[in-house]
Amino acid sequence: MRGYEALHTAGHAHSVEVWEGSELVGGLYGVAVRGVFAGESMFHHRPNASKLAVLALAEHLRARGASFFDIQQLTPHMAALGAEEVSREGFLALLAAEQGAERRLF
C-alpha cells in the first residue's frame, strides 16, 4: 500500500471509479509513466461497471495521446473490449519508443 501511496504522490498511480449515486460500484487502478498506462486491477459490484471504467479510461488515454494501455494479460473480458495480445518483442519495442517522452496522461 505504501508503494502505491508513493506512486500516487508522485503523480503516477491513478484510479477510475464508477459510482451509482453514493455507492462505488466498479473501477480500476494502475500506474501511468510517460505515454503508458499499466492497469493493475479492476472490480465490479454491478454488472458491467468495470467495463465502463475501462472504456472511460481508454477514451481518456486516447485523447491524451497514450501509446498503449497495458492490461498485463489478455482475458475474454478485455478481448471483448478490443484488447489485443502483443508479443514480448512488440511490447519491448512499444516501451522503448516511450523512453525520453515527456507525456503526461493525467
C-alpha positions, 0 to 999 in steps of 0.5 A: 500500500505504501508503494502505491501511496508513493506512486500516487504522490508522485503523480503516477498511480491513478484510479477510475471509479464508477459510482451509482449515486453514493455507492462505488460500484466498479473501477480500476487502478494502475500506474501511468509513466510517460505515454503508458498506462499499466492497469493493475486491477479492476472490480465490479459490484454491478454488472458491467461497471468495470467495463465502463471504467475501462472504456472511460479510461481508454477514451481518456488515454486516447485523447491524451495521446497514450501509446498503449494501455497495458492490461498485463494479460489478455482475458475474454473480458478485455478481448471483448473490449478490443484488447489485443495480445502483443508479443514480448518483442512488440511490447519491448519495442512499444516501451522503448519508443516511450523512453525520453517522452515527456507525456503526461496522461493525467 
